[in-house]
Amino acid sequence: MWLPNETLNWTTNAAAAYQWHFIPVLRIVMVTLTLSINAIVLAAFFLNDRLIHNPFMIYLINLLLNNMVYGLLANIMNILVSLHGDSYHWMDKSVCGLYLYANYTGVGIVMNCHALVTLNRIWAIVFPVSYRNRHTPRIAVLLCVSVFAYVHIFILSGIVKHSVEDHLICDWQLRMLMSWRHAIQLLVYDAPLLFQLGAYPFLFYKRRQFMQKTQKEEMQRRASKREKETNFLEVPRQMPLRSQSVTCETEERREMFKRSKSLSVTYRKDALIIRRMQSNPDGSYGFLVLTLLTISVLICWAAPHAFWTILQFKELPENIAYLFGAMIPSILYPVQAVADPILFALALPDLRRVLCRYCKKRA
């Protein structure tokens, strides 16, 4: 991840006068929307027992929480920087450390939380039996904590090294951290993005293949059902009449017809349940969530991170680097944080019902 170089005098305590313009106002609006929308959707998750007890929802709750933390820390720090004319001279050493931590870890954790959703869908679609039997809330929580630790192991090492060195730059654009910056760009930022975008076509193919197999099995079940119904109706004709009266034969036929009709209804219900379980292993419309998240990530993250990766190996004019490496991402990231809870509400019917009930009560 790249931010423009700024000379920082650690002994300077006088803050420049705030400069109000479009960018800080926009960021304030986005921070307000990020915190409020994520908080409302997060509360809706806890108001529905069916949602909160589903292990898949833990990944979505984790993403909402990290969106709020990122909005509270990184975006507020970016607002202060914008109010000071995109200058870092007003920071002391501790504020600079907080600024670097909030921006670098905030983005990294949110990106890897998105990758966790993709990993969960791979498990559910490719290994459905293992997913139903072994995926528990405890496993989901452990994976979320592992992502948090993974990002901090890489980022905090650079922050500690930055803080102990006597230099005057509030950034990591230093020779001593060059190889480290390459490592975190590839492992913390690029890897989860490529994993999410690269896995989606494979998951789409596997899901389509699975649905075709399910439809074929459904057709075979229907053929088997019709054959059983026909056998039930033909049984009385094959039985010898012996001493049975016409009335008894009629009653037996009626009884057989009722049994075949009952079998047909039961079969349709069982087939519907099986089909729903196979198409939605966790009952959460997870693939639809993944599809919407992948589209939003492609719009908000792909271009900035491709640009940052290029910057690691090639120098560009400072004005271009600042525009595409700092200004545009600082707007797109809050948009992504606002979009996540909205996409969850669009994809999850249970969540929509909770939100609709809440809005009706407020109205």
QUIBELKA-V715688 format. One record per residue. N is the residue number from 1. RES is the residue in one letter. SS is DSSP state (A for helix, B for strand, O for the rest). Layout:
# QUIBELKA-V715688
[[N	RES	SS] [N	RES	SS]]
This chain:
# QUIBELKA-V715688
[[1	M	O] [2	W	O] [3	L	O] [4	P	O] [5	N	O] [6	E	O] [7	T	B] [8	L	O] [9	N	O] [10	W	O] [11	T	O] [12	T	O] [13	N	O] [14	A	O] [15	A	O] [16	A	O] [17	A	O] [18	Y	O] [19	Q	O] [20	W	O] [21	H	O] [22	F	A] [23	I	A] [24	P	A] [25	V	A] [26	L	A] [27	R	A] [28	I	A] [29	V	A] [30	M	A] [31	V	A] [32	T	A] [33	L	A] [34	T	A] [35	L	A] [36	S	A] [37	I	A] [38	N	A] [39	A	A] [40	I	A] [41	V	A] [42	L	A] [43	A	A] [44	A	A] [45	F	A] [46	F	A] [47	L	O] [48	N	O] [49	D	A] [50	R	A] [51	L	A] [52	I	A] [53	H	O] [54	N	O] [55	P	A] [56	F	A] [57	M	A] [58	I	A] [59	Y	A] [60	L	A] [61	I	A] [62	N	A] [63	L	A] [64	L	A] [65	L	A] [66	N	A] [67	N	A] [68	M	A] [69	V	A] [70	Y	A] [71	G	A] [72	L	A] [73	L	A] [74	A	A] [75	N	A] [76	I	A] [77	M	A] [78	N	A] [79	I	A] [80	L	A] [81	V	A] [82	S	A] [83	L	A] [84	H	O] [85	G	O] [86	D	O] [87	S	O] [88	Y	O] [89	H	O] [90	W	O] [91	M	O] [92	D	O] [93	K	A] [94	S	A] [95	V	A] [96	C	A] [97	G	A] [98	L	A] [99	Y	A] [100	L	A] [101	Y	A] [102	A	A] [103	N	A] [104	Y	A] [105	T	A] [106	G	A] [107	V	A] [108	G	A] [109	I	A] [110	V	A] [111	M	A] [112	N	A] [113	C	A] [114	H	A] [115	A	A] [116	L	A] [117	V	A] [118	T	A] [119	L	A] [120	N	A] [121	R	A] [122	I	A] [123	W	A] [124	A	A] [125	I	A] [126	V	A] [127	F	O] [128	P	A] [129	V	A] [130	S	A] [131	Y	A] [132	R	A] [133	N	A] [134	R	A] [135	H	O] [136	T	O] [137	P	A] [138	R	A] [139	I	A] [140	A	A] [141	V	A] [142	L	A] [143	L	A] [144	C	A] [145	V	A] [146	S	A] [147	V	A] [148	F	A] [149	A	A] [150	Y	A] [151	V	A] [152	H	A] [153	I	A] [154	F	A] [155	I	A] [156	L	A] [157	S	A] [158	G	A] [159	I	A] [160	V	A] [161	K	A] [162	H	A] [163	S	A] [164	V	A] [165	E	O] [166	D	O] [167	H	O] [168	L	O] [169	I	B] [170	C	O] [171	D	O] [172	W	O] [173	Q	O] [174	L	O] [175	R	A] [176	M	A] [177	L	A] [178	M	A] [179	S	A] [180	W	A] [181	R	A] [182	H	A] [183	A	A] [184	I	A] [185	Q	A] [186	L	A] [187	L	A] [188	V	A] [189	Y	A] [190	D	A] [191	A	A] [192	P	A] [193	L	A] [194	L	A] [195	F	A] [196	Q	A] [197	L	A] [198	G	A] [199	A	A] [200	Y	A] [201	P	A] [202	F	A] [203	L	A] [204	F	A] [205	Y	A] [206	K	A] [207	R	A] [208	R	A] [209	Q	A] [210	F	A] [211	M	A] [212	Q	A] [213	K	A] [214	T	A] [215	Q	A] [216	K	A] [217	E	A] [218	E	A] [219	M	A] [220	Q	A] [221	R	A] [222	R	A] [223	A	A] [224	S	A] [225	K	A] [226	R	A] [227	E	A] [228	K	A] [229	E	A] [230	T	A] [231	N	A] [232	F	A] [233	L	A] [234	E	A] [235	V	A] [236	P	A] [237	R	A] [238	Q	A] [239	M	O] [240	P	O] [241	L	O] [242	R	O] [243	S	O] [244	Q	O] [245	S	O] [246	V	A] [247	T	A] [248	C	A] [249	E	A] [250	T	A] [251	E	A] [252	E	A] [253	R	A] [254	R	A] [255	E	A] [256	M	A] [257	F	A] [258	K	A] [259	R	A] [260	S	A] [261	K	A] [262	S	A] [263	L	A] [264	S	A] [265	V	A] [266	T	A] [267	Y	A] [268	R	A] [269	K	A] [270	D	A] [271	A	A] [272	L	A] [273	I	A] [274	I	A] [275	R	A] [276	R	A] [277	M	A] [278	Q	A] [279	S	A] [280	N	O] [281	P	O] [282	D	O] [283	G	O] [284	S	O] [285	Y	O] [286	G	A] [287	F	A] [288	L	A] [289	V	A] [290	L	A] [291	T	A] [292	L	A] [293	L	A] [294	T	A] [295	I	A] [296	S	A] [297	V	A] [298	L	A] [299	I	A] [300	C	A] [301	W	O] [302	A	A] [303	A	A] [304	P	A] [305	H	A] [306	A	A] [307	F	A] [308	W	A] [309	T	A] [310	I	A] [311	L	A] [312	Q	O] [313	F	O] [314	K	O] [315	E	O] [316	L	O] [317	P	O] [318	E	A] [319	N	A] [320	I	A] [321	A	A] [322	Y	A] [323	L	A] [324	F	A] [325	G	A] [326	A	A] [327	M	A] [328	I	A] [329	P	A] [330	S	A] [331	I	A] [332	L	A] [333	Y	A] [334	P	A] [335	V	A] [336	Q	A] [337	A	A] [338	V	A] [339	A	A] [340	D	A] [341	P	A] [342	I	A] [343	L	A] [344	F	A] [345	A	A] [346	L	A] [347	A	A] [348	L	O] [349	P	A] [350	D	A] [351	L	A] [352	R	A] [353	R	A] [354	V	A] [355	L	A] [356	C	A] [357	R	A] [358	Y	A] [359	C	A] [360	K	A] [361	K	A] [362	R	A] [363	A	O]]
